[in-house]
Amino acid sequence: MELKGIQLTWLGHATFRIETPAGKTIYIDPWVMGNPMCPSAEKKVRKVDVMLCTHGHGDHIGDAVEIATKHKPTLVAIPEMCHWLEKKGVANTSMMNKGGTQTVGDIKVTMVHADHSCGIQDGDQMVYGGEACGYVVEFSNGVKIYHAGDTNVFGDMAIIHDLYAPDIAMLPIGDHFTMSPREAAYACRLLKVKTVVPMHFGTFPVLTGTPSQLRDLIPEFEVVEMTPGQTIS
């Protein structure tokens, strides 16, 4: 996996921290304090410049409000989620929608489709949080990373390849709530990525898919199995 100065840290489940070549810190799907996969040393967020939220389920935005109100990053999300976050006291939201691209700091962010539900648990109510999405992030060094969020495989992943050509794909493989390794293997062939980083597995017993199962299905791809807290640079 060629990162060319990017530092990629998996914090468990679907949460990643990325340090850009210019030293900016990005959190994708910030669920750290309550994340049982996140190492204790990583549960205190020290710095964040940009936050990307794929959808409103608690295992993806569970700590978004607390982190965003403390560190005041630029927070990217679909409009409905931005409005909900603003009501919770989050400033500096930067709403966008699928197909759009915006520059945030030293990265370009494109919002793409995800095939998944999206509701935000707000007290004893479930409120609409806009549609689920994924992101293609392009860095100043030319590397492009696709974080799929929670999703099933869908045919238009081929369009994500044709339009944006990500080098690395972070794909859920746990099954039950997202793709299993079988669907993720099909997704890799649609995306034609060089490298896949499995995520959203092993956090709970019901998430049974494993990186080794995915690797067996796609021997022609580089499958990078990370451990929570591991940094690759």
C-alpha positions in Angstrom: 0.0 0.0 0.0 1.6 3.3 -1.1 0.6 6.2 1.1 3.4 8.7 0.1 3.5 10.5 3.4 0.0 9.8 4.7 -0.4 8.2 8.1 -3.4 5.9 8.4 -4.6 4.7 11.8 -7.5 2.3 12.3 -9.3 2.9 15.6 -11.6 -0.1 15.3 -14.9 -0.7 13.6 -15.3 2.0 10.9 -13.3 4.7 12.6 -10.0 6.0 11.0 -7.6 8.8 11.8 -5.6 10.1 8.9 -2.6 12.5 9.0 -2.2 14.3 5.7 1.2 15.1 4.3 0.7 18.7 5.4 0.1 17.6 9.0 -3.7 17.9 9.1 -5.7 15.4 11.1 -8.8 13.8 9.7 -11.3 11.5 11.6 -13.7 9.4 9.6 -16.8 8.2 11.5 -15.7 9.3 15.0 -16.7 6.6 17.4 -13.9 6.3 19.9 -14.9 6.7 23.5 -17.6 4.1 23.4 -16.0 1.9 20.7 -15.0 -1.4 22.3 -12.4 -2.0 19.6 -10.6 1.3 20.1 -7.5 1.0 22.3 -7.7 2.9 25.6 -4.7 5.1 24.6 -6.6 6.3 21.5 -9.9 7.2 23.3 -8.8 10.7 24.0 -8.8 12.8 20.9 -6.0 15.3 20.9 -6.4 17.0 17.6 -8.8 17.0 14.6 -9.0 19.4 11.7 -11.5 17.7 9.5 -14.3 15.2 10.4 -16.2 13.1 7.8 -19.4 11.4 8.9 -20.9 8.8 6.6 -24.3 8.3 8.3 -26.1 8.8 11.6 -25.9 5.4 13.4 -24.4 5.5 16.8 -21.5 3.3 15.9 -20.4 5.9 13.4 -21.2 9.3 14.9 -21.3 8.3 18.6 -18.7 10.8 19.6 -19.1 13.4 16.8 -20.9 16.0 18.9 -18.4 15.9 21.8 -15.3 15.9 19.6 -16.6 18.6 17.3 -17.7 21.0 20.1 -14.3 20.6 21.8 -12.0 20.7 18.8 -14.1 22.6 16.3 -13.0 20.9 13.1 -14.6 21.4 9.7 -17.3 18.7 9.8 -18.5 17.3 6.5 -21.8 15.4 6.2 -25.0 15.3 4.3 -27.3 18.3 4.9 -29.9 16.6 7.2 -27.1 15.3 9.5 -25.5 18.8 9.5 -28.7 20.4 10.6 -29.1 17.9 13.5 -25.4 18.4 14.6 -25.9 22.1 14.5 -28.9 21.8 16.9 -26.6 19.9 19.2 -24.1 22.8 19.3 -21.7 21.8 16.5 -20.3 24.8 14.6 -18.4 24.8 11.3 -20.4 22.2 9.5 -19.7 21.9 5.7 -22.7 20.2 4.2 -22.7 18.5 0.8 -24.5 15.9 -1.1 -23.8 12.9 -3.4 -21.8 13.7 -6.5 -20.4 16.9 -5.0 -16.8 17.6 -4.4 -15.4 20.3 -2.0 -11.9 21.2 -0.9 -11.4 21.1 2.9 -8.0 22.1 4.1 -5.5 20.2 2.0 -7.9 17.5 0.8 -10.6 17.1 -1.8 -13.7 15.3 -0.6 -16.3 13.7 -2.9 -19.5 12.3 -1.5 -20.6 9.1 -3.1 -23.5 6.7 -2.7 -23.9 4.0 0.0 -26.6 1.4 0.2 -27.7 1.5 3.8 -30.2 2.9 6.2 -29.7 6.1 8.2 -31.4 7.2 11.4 -30.1 9.1 14.4 -31.0 7.9 17.8 -31.8 11.2 19.6 -32.9 10.3 23.1 -35.9 8.1 22.8 -36.6 9.1 19.2 -35.2 8.0 15.9 -34.8 11.0 13.6 -34.0 11.2 9.9 -30.4 11.8 9.3 -30.3 12.0 5.5 -29.1 9.2 3.3 -26.0 7.1 4.1 -23.0 7.9 2.0 -19.3 7.2 1.4 -16.4 9.5 0.6 -13.5 9.5 -1.9 -10.7 11.6 -0.4 -8.0 12.9 -2.6 -4.8 14.0 -1.0 -2.2 16.6 -2.1 0.2 13.8 -3.1 -2.4 12.3 -5.5 -3.4 9.3 -3.4 -7.2 8.7 -3.3 -8.8 6.7 -0.5 -12.5 5.5 -0.6 -14.2 5.0 2.7 -17.4 3.2 1.8 -19.2 3.8 5.1 -21.8 1.1 5.9 -23.0 -0.4 2.6 -24.0 -3.3 0.6 -22.3 -3.8 -2.7 -24.0 -1.9 -5.5 -23.4 -1.8 -9.3 -22.5 1.9 -9.4 -19.3 1.1 -7.5 -18.0 0.7 -11.1 -18.9 4.4 -11.6 -16.8 5.3 -8.5 -13.9 3.6 -10.3 -14.5 5.2 -13.6 -15.0 8.7 -12.2 -12.7 8.8 -9.2 -10.3 5.8 -9.5 -9.5 5.4 -5.8 -6.3 3.6 -5.0 -7.4 2.3 -1.6 -10.8 1.2 -0.5 -11.9 0.8 3.1 -14.8 -1.7 2.9 -17.1 -3.2 5.6 -17.0 -7.0 5.7 -18.7 -8.0 8.9 -22.0 -9.2 7.4 -25.4 -8.9 9.0 -25.6 -5.1 8.9 -23.3 -4.6 5.9 -21.5 -6.6 3.3 -20.0 -10.0 4.1 -16.6 -10.9 2.5 -18.5 -12.4 -0.4 -20.2 -9.1 -1.4 -17.0 -7.1 -0.5 -15.0 -9.3 -2.9 -17.5 -8.4 -5.7 -17.1 -4.7 -4.7 -13.4 -4.9 -5.1 -13.7 -6.2 -8.6 -16.1 -3.3 -9.4 -13.9 -0.7 -7.9 -10.6 -2.2 -9.3 -8.7 -0.8 -6.4 -5.0 -1.7 -5.8 -5.6 -2.2 -2.0 -8.5 -2.9 0.3 -8.6 -2.3 4.0 -11.3 -4.4 5.7 -13.4 -2.7 8.4 -16.6 -3.0 10.4 -15.9 -6.6 11.5 -15.3 -8.3 14.8 -16.7 -5.5 17.0 -19.7 -7.5 18.0 -20.3 -11.3 17.8 -22.8 -10.8 15.0 -20.2 -9.3 12.7 -18.6 -12.6 11.6 -16.8 -11.7 8.4 -13.0 -11.8 8.5 -10.2 -10.4 6.5 -8.8 -13.9 5.8 -12.2 -14.9 4.2 -11.9 -11.8 2.0 -8.3 -12.5 1.1 -9.2 -16.1 0.0 -11.9 -14.7 -2.3 -9.7 -12.1 -4.0 -6.1 -13.3 -4.2 -5.4 -10.8 -7.0 -5.9 -7.9 -4.6 -3.8 -6.6 -1.7 -5.8 -7.0 1.5 -4.3 -5.1 4.3 -5.5 -6.4 7.6 -5.0 -3.7 10.3 -5.3 -4.1 14.1 -7.0 -1.4 16.2 -4.5 1.3 17.0 -2.1 0.3 14.2 -0.7 3.1 12.1 0.6 2.6 8.5 2.6 5.2 6.9 
